[in-house]
Amino acid sequence: MIFKTPHHVKVEITWVRRRDWHILTSGMFTYTNDERFQVLHAEGSDDWTLQIKYVQKRDNGTYECQVSSKPYKDNKL
């Protein structure tokens, strides 16, 4: 899942699993014990990718990318 930020805007991205509102990542930090989840972001890039390795049936659902900006914006995938 990829979220593109507005060009040249500094933001903080948080990926949330909607099923249980679990915060998976914030910025470059991962907040889940499940090592299959990680965020990919190259310095200077507008792309923030939530990577789920070895996807399983239980991973099905909605994942939300939250952007710390004003006003609040989100993108449901």
PDB file with one MODEL, atoms N, CA, C and O in Angstrom:
MODEL        1
ATOM      1  N   MET A   1       0.834  -1.158   0.000  1.00  0.00           N
ATOM      2  CA  MET A   1       0.000   0.000   0.000  1.00  0.00           C
ATOM      3  C   MET A   1       0.890   1.235   0.000  1.00  0.00           C
ATOM      4  O   MET A   1       1.806   1.343   0.816  1.00  0.00           O
ATOM      5  N   ILE A   2       0.632   2.139  -0.884  1.00  0.00           N
ATOM      6  CA  ILE A   2       1.464   3.341  -1.012  1.00  0.00           C
ATOM      7  C   ILE A   2       0.607   4.576  -0.796  1.00  0.00           C
ATOM      8  O   ILE A   2      -0.510   4.681  -1.303  1.00  0.00           O
ATOM      9  N   PHE A   3       1.160   5.511  -0.028  1.00  0.00           N
ATOM     10  CA  PHE A   3       0.528   6.814   0.141  1.00  0.00           C
ATOM     11  C   PHE A   3       1.511   7.859  -0.353  1.00  0.00           C
ATOM     12  O   PHE A   3       2.678   7.855   0.039  1.00  0.00           O
ATOM     13  N   LYS A   4       1.040   8.762  -1.218  1.00  0.00           N
ATOM     14  CA  LYS A   4       1.880   9.827  -1.764  1.00  0.00           C
ATOM     15  C   LYS A   4       1.563  11.122  -1.044  1.00  0.00           C
ATOM     16  O   LYS A   4       0.409  11.547  -1.012  1.00  0.00           O
ATOM     17  N   THR A   5       2.569  11.751  -0.470  1.00  0.00           N
ATOM     18  CA  THR A   5       2.381  13.029   0.213  1.00  0.00           C
ATOM     19  C   THR A   5       2.486  14.161  -0.797  1.00  0.00           C
ATOM     20  O   THR A   5       3.109  14.006  -1.847  1.00  0.00           O
ATOM     21  N   PRO A   6       1.875  15.303  -0.481  1.00  0.00           N
ATOM     22  CA  PRO A   6       2.032  16.460  -1.370  1.00  0.00           C
ATOM     23  C   PRO A   6       3.518  16.788  -1.535  1.00  0.00           C
ATOM     24  O   PRO A   6       4.282  16.740  -0.571  1.00  0.00           O
ATOM     25  N   HIS A   7       3.912  17.113  -2.739  1.00  0.00           N
ATOM     26  CA  HIS A   7       5.314  17.354  -3.073  1.00  0.00           C
ATOM     27  C   HIS A   7       5.944  18.419  -2.169  1.00  0.00           C
ATOM     28  O   HIS A   7       5.389  19.503  -1.988  1.00  0.00           O
ATOM     29  N   HIS A   8       7.087  18.098  -1.618  1.00  0.00           N
ATOM     30  CA  HIS A   8       7.898  19.007  -0.799  1.00  0.00           C
ATOM     31  C   HIS A   8       7.196  19.491   0.474  1.00  0.00           C
ATOM     32  O   HIS A   8       7.493  20.577   0.972  1.00  0.00           O
ATOM     33  N   VAL A   9       6.273  18.692   0.998  1.00  0.00           N
ATOM     34  CA  VAL A   9       5.617  19.029   2.262  1.00  0.00           C
ATOM     35  C   VAL A   9       6.110  18.051   3.317  1.00  0.00           C
ATOM     36  O   VAL A   9       6.043  16.837   3.122  1.00  0.00           O
ATOM     37  N   LYS A  10       6.611  18.579   4.445  1.00  0.00           N
ATOM     38  CA  LYS A  10       7.082  17.711   5.521  1.00  0.00           C
ATOM     39  C   LYS A  10       5.890  17.252   6.336  1.00  0.00           C
ATOM     40  O   LYS A  10       5.149  18.066   6.889  1.00  0.00           O
ATOM     41  N   VAL A  11       5.710  15.935   6.407  1.00  0.00           N
ATOM     42  CA  VAL A  11       4.592  15.374   7.152  1.00  0.00           C
ATOM     43  C   VAL A  11       5.072  14.157   7.932  1.00  0.00           C
ATOM     44  O   VAL A  11       6.149  13.622   7.672  1.00  0.00           O
ATOM     45  N   GLU A  12       4.265  13.734   8.882  1.00  0.00           N
ATOM     46  CA  GLU A  12       4.493  12.491   9.622  1.00  0.00           C
ATOM     47  C   GLU A  12       3.359  11.550   9.244  1.00  0.00           C
ATOM     48  O   GLU A  12       2.187  11.917   9.332  1.00  0.00           O
ATOM     49  N   ILE A  13       3.705  10.341   8.825  1.00  0.00           N
ATOM     50  CA  ILE A  13       2.728   9.364   8.359  1.00  0.00           C
ATOM     51  C   ILE A  13       2.556   8.279   9.420  1.00  0.00           C
ATOM     52  O   ILE A  13       3.537   7.785   9.976  1.00  0.00           O
ATOM     53  N   THR A  14       1.301   7.911   9.697  1.00  0.00           N
ATOM     54  CA  THR A  14       0.986   6.813  10.607  1.00  0.00           C
ATOM     55  C   THR A  14       0.095   5.829   9.867  1.00  0.00           C
ATOM     56  O   THR A  14      -0.919   6.216   9.286  1.00  0.00           O
ATOM     57  N   TRP A  15       0.477   4.545   9.888  1.00  0.00           N
ATOM     58  CA  TRP A  15      -0.345   3.496   9.303  1.00  0.00           C
ATOM     59  C   TRP A  15      -1.114   2.800  10.414  1.00  0.00           C
ATOM     60  O   TRP A  15      -0.529   2.381  11.412  1.00  0.00           O
ATOM     61  N   VAL A  16      -2.442   2.676  10.239  1.00  0.00           N
ATOM     62  CA  VAL A  16      -3.331   2.091  11.244  1.00  0.00           C
ATOM     63  C   VAL A  16      -4.128   0.966  10.598  1.00  0.00           C
ATOM     64  O   VAL A  16      -4.614   1.105   9.475  1.00  0.00           O
ATOM     65  N   ARG A  17      -4.261  -0.156  11.316  1.00  0.00           N
ATOM     66  CA  ARG A  17      -5.142  -1.244  10.874  1.00  0.00           C
ATOM     67  C   ARG A  17      -6.523  -0.965  11.450  1.00  0.00           C
ATOM     68  O   ARG A  17      -6.687  -0.943  12.670  1.00  0.00           O
ATOM     69  N   ARG A  18      -7.515  -0.751  10.597  1.00  0.00           N
ATOM     70  CA  ARG A  18      -8.837  -0.324  11.032  1.00  0.00           C
ATOM     71  C   ARG A  18      -9.592  -1.388  11.838  1.00  0.00           C
ATOM     72  O   ARG A  18     -10.397  -1.044  12.704  1.00  0.00           O
ATOM     73  N   ARG A  19      -9.346  -2.657  11.570  1.00  0.00           N
ATOM     74  CA  ARG A  19     -10.065  -3.738  12.257  1.00  0.00           C
ATOM     75  C   ARG A  19     -10.008  -3.575  13.770  1.00  0.00           C
ATOM     76  O   ARG A  19     -11.013  -3.756  14.458  1.00  0.00           O
ATOM     77  N   ASP A  20      -8.833  -3.233  14.284  1.00  0.00           N
ATOM     78  CA  ASP A  20      -8.658  -3.115  15.736  1.00  0.00           C
ATOM     79  C   ASP A  20      -8.029  -1.774  16.136  1.00  0.00           C
ATOM     80  O   ASP A  20      -7.643  -1.588  17.290  1.00  0.00           O
ATOM     81  N   TRP A  21      -7.927  -0.839  15.177  1.00  0.00           N
ATOM     82  CA  TRP A  21      -7.336   0.488  15.399  1.00  0.00           C
ATOM     83  C   TRP A  21      -5.904   0.394  15.938  1.00  0.00           C
ATOM     84  O   TRP A  21      -5.460   1.254  16.698  1.00  0.00           O
ATOM     85  N   HIS A  22      -5.194  -0.653  15.538  1.00  0.00           N
ATOM     86  CA  HIS A  22      -3.813  -0.841  15.983  1.00  0.00           C
ATOM     87  C   HIS A  22      -2.883   0.061  15.164  1.00  0.00           C
ATOM     88  O   HIS A  22      -2.886   0.005  13.934  1.00  0.00           O
ATOM     89  N   ILE A  23      -2.099   0.880  15.837  1.00  0.00           N
ATOM     90  CA  ILE A  23      -1.088   1.694  15.159  1.00  0.00           C
ATOM     91  C   ILE A  23       0.056   0.761  14.778  1.00  0.00           C
ATOM     92  O   ILE A  23       0.706   0.172  15.642  1.00  0.00           O
ATOM     93  N   LEU A  24       0.292   0.636  13.486  1.00  0.00           N
ATOM     94  CA  LEU A  24       1.344  -0.253  12.995  1.00  0.00           C
ATOM     95  C   LEU A  24       2.673   0.464  12.887  1.00  0.00           C
ATOM     96  O   LEU A  24       3.705  -0.057  13.308  1.00  0.00           O
ATOM     97  N   THR A  25       2.647   1.668  12.319  1.00  0.00           N
ATOM     98  CA  THR A  25       3.866   2.456  12.175  1.00  0.00           C
ATOM     99  C   THR A  25       3.547   3.933  12.371  1.00  0.00           C
ATOM    100  O   THR A  25       2.416   4.376  12.168  1.00  0.00           O
ATOM    101  N   SER A  26       4.556   4.674  12.766  1.00  0.00           N
ATOM    102  CA  SER A  26       4.471   6.134  12.825  1.00  0.00           C
ATOM    103  C   SER A  26       5.834   6.658  12.426  1.00  0.00           C
ATOM    104  O   SER A  26       6.845   6.340  13.052  1.00  0.00           O
ATOM    105  N   GLY A  27       5.850   7.468  11.373  1.00  0.00           N
ATOM    106  CA  GLY A  27       7.146   7.852  10.822  1.00  0.00           C
ATOM    107  C   GLY A  27       7.849   6.589  10.360  1.00  0.00           C
ATOM    108  O   GLY A  27       7.252   5.759   9.673  1.00  0.00           O
ATOM    109  N   MET A  28       9.096   6.440  10.726  1.00  0.00           N
ATOM    110  CA  MET A  28       9.865   5.254  10.350  1.00  0.00           C
ATOM    111  C   MET A  28       9.859   4.186  11.435  1.00  0.00           C
ATOM    112  O   MET A  28      10.537   3.168  11.298  1.00  0.00           O
ATOM    113  N   PHE A  29       9.108   4.398  12.505  1.00  0.00           N
ATOM    114  CA  PHE A  29       9.077   3.454  13.628  1.00  0.00           C
ATOM    115  C   PHE A  29       7.905   2.488  13.498  1.00  0.00           C
ATOM    116  O   PHE A  29       6.811   2.876  13.087  1.00  0.00           O
ATOM    117  N   THR A  30       8.145   1.222  13.852  1.00  0.00           N
ATOM    118  CA  THR A  30       7.114   0.183  13.815  1.00  0.00           C
ATOM    119  C   THR A  30       6.648  -0.098  15.235  1.00  0.00           C
ATOM    120  O   THR A  30       7.462  -0.275  16.141  1.00  0.00           O
ATOM    121  N   TYR A  31       5.312  -0.137  15.425  1.00  0.00           N
ATOM    122  CA  TYR A  31       4.723  -0.331  16.752  1.00  0.00           C
ATOM    123  C   TYR A  31       3.898  -1.608  16.818  1.00  0.00           C
ATOM    124  O   TYR A  31       2.832  -1.633  17.433  1.00  0.00           O
ATOM    125  N   THR A  32       4.383  -2.647  16.195  1.00  0.00           N
ATOM    126  CA  THR A  32       3.743  -3.952  16.290  1.00  0.00           C
ATOM    127  C   THR A  32       4.842  -4.994  16.461  1.00  0.00           C
ATOM    128  O   THR A  32       5.952  -4.847  15.948  1.00  0.00           O
ATOM    129  N   ASN A  33       4.507  -6.042  17.189  1.00  0.00           N
ATOM    130  CA  ASN A  33       5.477  -7.125  17.377  1.00  0.00           C
ATOM    131  C   ASN A  33       5.547  -8.034  16.156  1.00  0.00           C
ATOM    132  O   ASN A  33       6.448  -8.865  16.047  1.00  0.00           O
ATOM    133  N   ASP A  34       4.604  -7.876  15.243  1.00  0.00           N
ATOM    134  CA  ASP A  34       4.575  -8.689  14.024  1.00  0.00           C
ATOM    135  C   ASP A  34       5.614  -8.136  13.054  1.00  0.00           C
ATOM    136  O   ASP A  34       5.415  -7.081  12.451  1.00  0.00           O
ATOM    137  N   GLU A  35       6.712  -8.848  12.913  1.00  0.00           N
ATOM    138  CA  GLU A  35       7.846  -8.378  12.118  1.00  0.00           C
ATOM    139  C   GLU A  35       7.571  -8.363  10.616  1.00  0.00           C
ATOM    140  O   GLU A  35       8.425  -7.935   9.839  1.00  0.00           O
ATOM    141  N   ARG A  36       6.393  -8.822  10.199  1.00  0.00           N
ATOM    142  CA  ARG A  36       6.047  -8.793   8.775  1.00  0.00           C
ATOM    143  C   ARG A  36       5.699  -7.389   8.313  1.00  0.00           C
ATOM    144  O   ARG A  36       5.723  -7.109   7.115  1.00  0.00           O
ATOM    145  N   PHE A  37       5.374  -6.495   9.255  1.00  0.00           N
ATOM    146  CA  PHE A  37       4.985  -5.132   8.925  1.00  0.00           C
ATOM    147  C   PHE A  37       6.176  -4.192   9.009  1.00  0.00           C
ATOM    148  O   PHE A  37       6.950  -4.236   9.965  1.00  0.00           O
ATOM    149  N   GLN A  38       6.314  -3.340   7.996  1.00  0.00           N
ATOM    150  CA  GLN A  38       7.327  -2.293   8.057  1.00  0.00           C
ATOM    151  C   GLN A  38       6.946  -1.176   7.099  1.00  0.00           C
ATOM    152  O   GLN A  38       6.196  -1.381   6.144  1.00  0.00           O
ATOM    153  N   VAL A  39       7.477   0.009   7.372  1.00  0.00           N
ATOM    154  CA  VAL A  39       7.236   1.155   6.501  1.00  0.00           C
ATOM    155  C   VAL A  39       8.481   1.373   5.653  1.00  0.00           C
ATOM    156  O   VAL A  39       9.607   1.248   6.136  1.00  0.00           O
ATOM    157  N   LEU A  40       8.265   1.699   4.393  1.00  0.00           N
ATOM    158  CA  LEU A  40       9.360   1.997   3.480  1.00  0.00           C
ATOM    159  C   LEU A  40       9.222   3.443   3.033  1.00  0.00           C
ATOM    160  O   LEU A  40       8.162   3.863   2.570  1.00  0.00           O
ATOM    161  N   HIS A  41      10.300   4.196   3.176  1.00  0.00           N
ATOM    162  CA  HIS A  41      10.295   5.599   2.762  1.00  0.00           C
ATOM    163  C   HIS A  41      11.736   6.037   2.523  1.00  0.00           C
ATOM    164  O   HIS A  41      12.574   5.989   3.424  1.00  0.00           O
ATOM    165  N   ALA A  42      12.004   6.458   1.305  1.00  0.00           N
ATOM    166  CA  ALA A  42      13.337   6.965   0.971  1.00  0.00           C
ATOM    167  C   ALA A  42      13.396   8.453   1.292  1.00  0.00           C
ATOM    168  O   ALA A  42      12.453   9.191   1.006  1.00  0.00           O
ATOM    169  N   GLU A  43      14.485   8.888   1.878  1.00  0.00           N
ATOM    170  CA  GLU A  43      14.688  10.303   2.209  1.00  0.00           C
ATOM    171  C   GLU A  43      14.422  11.164   0.979  1.00  0.00           C
ATOM    172  O   GLU A  43      14.975  10.914  -0.092  1.00  0.00           O
ATOM    173  N   GLY A  44      13.584  12.168   1.134  1.00  0.00           N
ATOM    174  CA  GLY A  44      13.272  13.078   0.046  1.00  0.00           C
ATOM    175  C   GLY A  44      12.140  12.608  -0.864  1.00  0.00           C
ATOM    176  O   GLY A  44      11.698  13.352  -1.740  1.00  0.00           O
ATOM    177  N   SER A  45      11.670  11.378  -0.661  1.00  0.00           N
ATOM    178  CA  SER A  45      10.596  10.834  -1.480  1.00  0.00           C
ATOM    179  C   SER A  45       9.237  11.280  -0.941  1.00  0.00           C
ATOM    180  O   SER A  45       9.100  11.597   0.240  1.00  0.00           O
ATOM    181  N   ASP A  46       8.238  11.299  -1.820  1.00  0.00           N
ATOM    182  CA  ASP A  46       6.869  11.601  -1.421  1.00  0.00           C
ATOM    183  C   ASP A  46       6.087  10.332  -1.120  1.00  0.00           C
ATOM    184  O   ASP A  46       4.931  10.409  -0.706  1.00  0.00           O
ATOM    185  N   ASP A  47       6.692   9.165  -1.319  1.00  0.00           N
ATOM    186  CA  ASP A  47       6.010   7.883  -1.152  1.00  0.00           C
ATOM    187  C   ASP A  47       6.275   7.266   0.215  1.00  0.00           C
ATOM    188  O   ASP A  47       7.414   7.209   0.677  1.00  0.00           O
ATOM    189  N   TRP A  48       5.210   6.808   0.847  1.00  0.00           N
ATOM    190  CA  TRP A  48       5.273   6.059   2.112  1.00  0.00           C
ATOM    191  C   TRP A  48       4.554   4.744   1.856  1.00  0.00           C
ATOM    192  O   TRP A  48       3.371   4.740   1.519  1.00  0.00           O
ATOM    193  N   THR A  49       5.254   3.630   2.012  1.00  0.00           N
ATOM    194  CA  THR A  49       4.703   2.318   1.697  1.00  0.00           C
ATOM    195  C   THR A  49       4.614   1.471   2.957  1.00  0.00           C
ATOM    196  O   THR A  49       5.591   1.326   3.692  1.00  0.00           O
ATOM    197  N   LEU A  50       3.430   0.912   3.197  1.00  0.00           N
ATOM    198  CA  LEU A  50       3.283  -0.086   4.253  1.00  0.00           C
ATOM    199  C   LEU A  50       3.512  -1.437   3.598  1.00  0.00           C
ATOM    200  O   LEU A  50       2.759  -1.843   2.712  1.00  0.00           O
ATOM    201  N   GLN A  51       4.548  -2.127   4.035  1.00  0.00           N
ATOM    202  CA  GLN A  51       4.870  -3.436   3.477  1.00  0.00           C
ATOM    203  C   GLN A  51       4.446  -4.512   4.470  1.00  0.00           C
ATOM    204  O   GLN A  51       4.781  -4.456   5.654  1.00  0.00           O
ATOM    205  N   ILE A  52       3.702  -5.495   3.962  1.00  0.00           N
ATOM    206  CA  ILE A  52       3.340  -6.665   4.760  1.00  0.00           C
ATOM    207  C   ILE A  52       3.972  -7.863   4.070  1.00  0.00           C
ATOM    208  O   ILE A  52       3.572  -8.240   2.969  1.00  0.00           O
ATOM    209  N   LYS A  53       4.949  -8.449   4.717  1.00  0.00           N
ATOM    210  CA  LYS A  53       5.633  -9.606   4.143  1.00  0.00           C
ATOM    211  C   LYS A  53       4.809 -10.864   4.438  1.00  0.00           C
ATOM    212  O   LYS A  53       4.172 -10.972   5.486  1.00  0.00           O
ATOM    213  N   TYR A  54       4.832 -11.793   3.515  1.00  0.00           N
ATOM    214  CA  TYR A  54       4.151 -13.078   3.693  1.00  0.00           C
ATOM    215  C   TYR A  54       2.694 -12.863   4.100  1.00  0.00           C
ATOM    216  O   TYR A  54       2.259 -13.337   5.149  1.00  0.00           O
ATOM    217  N   VAL A  55       1.950 -12.150   3.270  1.00  0.00           N
ATOM    218  CA  VAL A  55       0.557 -11.805   3.556  1.00  0.00           C
ATOM    219  C   VAL A  55      -0.256 -13.061   3.830  1.00  0.00           C
ATOM    220  O   VAL A  55      -0.126 -14.074   3.143  1.00  0.00           O
ATOM    221  N   GLN A  56      -1.103 -12.965   4.858  1.00  0.00           N
ATOM    222  CA  GLN A  56      -1.972 -14.077   5.251  1.00  0.00           C
ATOM    223  C   GLN A  56      -3.429 -13.641   5.174  1.00  0.00           C
ATOM    224  O   GLN A  56      -3.725 -12.447   5.130  1.00  0.00           O
ATOM    225  N   LYS A  57      -4.329 -14.605   5.159  1.00  0.00           N
ATOM    226  CA  LYS A  57      -5.756 -14.311   5.059  1.00  0.00           C
ATOM    227  C   LYS A  57      -6.207 -13.368   6.178  1.00  0.00           C
ATOM    228  O   LYS A  57      -7.059 -12.511   5.946  1.00  0.00           O
ATOM    229  N   ARG A  58      -5.663 -13.507   7.368  1.00  0.00           N
ATOM    230  CA  ARG A  58      -6.058 -12.662   8.508  1.00  0.00           C
ATOM    231  C   ARG A  58      -5.638 -11.203   8.336  1.00  0.00           C
ATOM    232  O   ARG A  58      -6.087 -10.339   9.090  1.00  0.00           O
ATOM    233  N   ASP A  59      -4.779 -10.918   7.348  1.00  0.00           N
ATOM    234  CA  ASP A  59      -4.357  -9.538   7.078  1.00  0.00           C
ATOM    235  C   ASP A  59      -5.399  -8.774   6.267  1.00  0.00           C
ATOM    236  O   ASP A  59      -5.264  -7.568   6.061  1.00  0.00           O
ATOM    237  N   ASN A  60      -6.438  -9.471   5.807  1.00  0.00           N
ATOM    238  CA  ASN A  60      -7.489  -8.844   5.017  1.00  0.00           C
ATOM    239  C   ASN A  60      -8.154  -7.711   5.812  1.00  0.00           C
ATOM    240  O   ASN A  60      -8.382  -7.843   7.014  1.00  0.00           O
ATOM    241  N   GLY A  61      -8.455  -6.618   5.147  1.00  0.00           N
ATOM    242  CA  GLY A  61      -9.144  -5.511   5.802  1.00  0.00           C
ATOM    243  C   GLY A  61      -8.648  -4.174   5.304  1.00  0.00           C
ATOM    244  O   GLY A  61      -7.919  -4.080   4.317  1.00  0.00           O
ATOM    245  N   THR A  62      -9.065  -3.141   6.015  1.00  0.00           N
ATOM    246  CA  THR A  62      -8.727  -1.776   5.642  1.00  0.00           C
ATOM    247  C   THR A  62      -7.557  -1.280   6.478  1.00  0.00           C
ATOM    248  O   THR A  62      -7.522  -1.457   7.696  1.00  0.00           O
ATOM    249  N   TYR A  63      -6.608  -0.662   5.805  1.00  0.00           N
ATOM    250  CA  TYR A  63      -5.466  -0.032   6.456  1.00  0.00           C
ATOM    251  C   TYR A  63      -5.540   1.454   6.136  1.00  0.00           C
ATOM    252  O   TYR A  63      -5.762   1.840   4.988  1.00  0.00           O
ATOM    253  N   GLU A  64      -5.357   2.271   7.140  1.00  0.00           N
ATOM    254  CA  GLU A  64      -5.500   3.717   6.970  1.00  0.00           C
ATOM    255  C   GLU A  64      -4.157   4.406   7.141  1.00  0.00           C
ATOM    256  O   GLU A  64      -3.403   4.125   8.073  1.00  0.00           O
ATOM    257  N   CYS A  65      -3.882   5.310   6.222  1.00  0.00           N
ATOM    258  CA  CYS A  65      -2.686   6.130   6.296  1.00  0.00           C
ATOM    259  C   CYS A  65      -3.099   7.498   6.818  1.00  0.00           C
ATOM    260  O   CYS A  65      -3.855   8.212   6.160  1.00  0.00           O
ATOM    261  N   GLN A  66      -2.611   7.866   7.991  1.00  0.00           N
ATOM    262  CA  GLN A  66      -2.943   9.161   8.584  1.00  0.00           C
ATOM    263  C   GLN A  66      -1.755  10.102   8.423  1.00  0.00           C
ATOM    264  O   GLN A  66      -0.603   9.718   8.620  1.00  0.00           O
ATOM    265  N   VAL A  67      -2.061  11.322   8.065  1.00  0.00           N
ATOM    266  CA  VAL A  67      -1.041  12.332   7.825  1.00  0.00           C
ATOM    267  C   VAL A  67      -1.148  13.399   8.893  1.00  0.00           C
ATOM    268  O   VAL A  67      -2.216  13.981   9.088  1.00  0.00           O
ATOM    269  N   SER A  68      -0.049  13.661   9.589  1.00  0.00           N
ATOM    270  CA  SER A  68      -0.074  14.719  10.604  1.00  0.00           C
ATOM    271  C   SER A  68       0.158  16.050   9.912  1.00  0.00           C
ATOM    272  O   SER A  68       1.285  16.521   9.759  1.00  0.00           O
ATOM    273  N   SER A  69      -0.930  16.621   9.511  1.00  0.00           N
ATOM    274  CA  SER A  69      -0.911  17.924   8.871  1.00  0.00           C
ATOM    275  C   SER A  69      -2.152  18.671   9.320  1.00  0.00           C
ATOM    276  O   SER A  69      -3.032  18.088   9.953  1.00  0.00           O
ATOM    277  N   LYS A  70      -2.231  19.918   9.009  1.00  0.00           N
ATOM    278  CA  LYS A  70      -3.415  20.689   9.344  1.00  0.00           C
ATOM    279  C   LYS A  70      -3.976  21.251   8.063  1.00  0.00           C
ATOM    280  O   LYS A  70      -3.261  21.955   7.350  1.00  0.00           O
ATOM    281  N   PRO A  71      -5.220  20.974   7.737  1.00  0.00           N
ATOM    282  CA  PRO A  71      -6.170  20.166   8.493  1.00  0.00           C
ATOM    283  C   PRO A  71      -5.861  18.679   8.394  1.00  0.00           C
ATOM    284  O   PRO A  71      -5.089  18.259   7.532  1.00  0.00           O
ATOM    285  N   TYR A  72      -6.469  17.870   9.288  1.00  0.00           N
ATOM    286  CA  TYR A  72      -6.293  16.425   9.326  1.00  0.00           C
ATOM    287  C   TYR A  72      -6.717  15.805   8.004  1.00  0.00           C
ATOM    288  O   TYR A  72      -7.767  16.146   7.460  1.00  0.00           O
ATOM    289  N   LYS A  73      -5.892  14.886   7.483  1.00  0.00           N
ATOM    290  CA  LYS A  73      -6.207  14.175   6.248  1.00  0.00           C
ATOM    291  C   LYS A  73      -5.960  12.701   6.469  1.00  0.00           C
ATOM    292  O   LYS A  73      -5.060  12.322   7.218  1.00  0.00           O
ATOM    293  N   ASP A  74      -6.752  11.871   5.824  1.00  0.00           N
ATOM    294  CA  ASP A  74      -6.458  10.437   5.846  1.00  0.00           C
ATOM    295  C   ASP A  74      -6.758   9.831   4.485  1.00  0.00           C
ATOM    296  O   ASP A  74      -7.417  10.443   3.645  1.00  0.00           O
ATOM    297  N   ASN A  75      -6.264   8.629   4.287  1.00  0.00           N
ATOM    298  CA  ASN A  75      -6.454   7.935   3.028  1.00  0.00           C
ATOM    299  C   ASN A  75      -6.708   6.478   3.357  1.00  0.00           C
ATOM    300  O   ASN A  75      -5.809   5.786   3.836  1.00  0.00           O
ATOM    301  N   LYS A  76      -7.911   6.005   3.109  1.00  0.00           N
ATOM    302  CA  LYS A  76      -8.256   4.609   3.395  1.00  0.00           C
ATOM    303  C   LYS A  76      -7.962   3.764   2.166  1.00  0.00           C
ATOM    304  O   LYS A  76      -8.351   4.116   1.052  1.00  0.00           O
ATOM    305  N   LEU A  77      -7.269   2.640   2.374  1.00  0.00           N
ATOM    306  CA  LEU A  77      -6.913   1.750   1.257  1.00  0.00           C
ATOM    307  C   LEU A  77      -7.541   0.396   1.483  1.00  0.00           C
ATOM    308  O   LEU A  77      -7.371  -0.508   0.665  1.00  0.00           O
TER     309      LEU A  77
ENDMDL
END
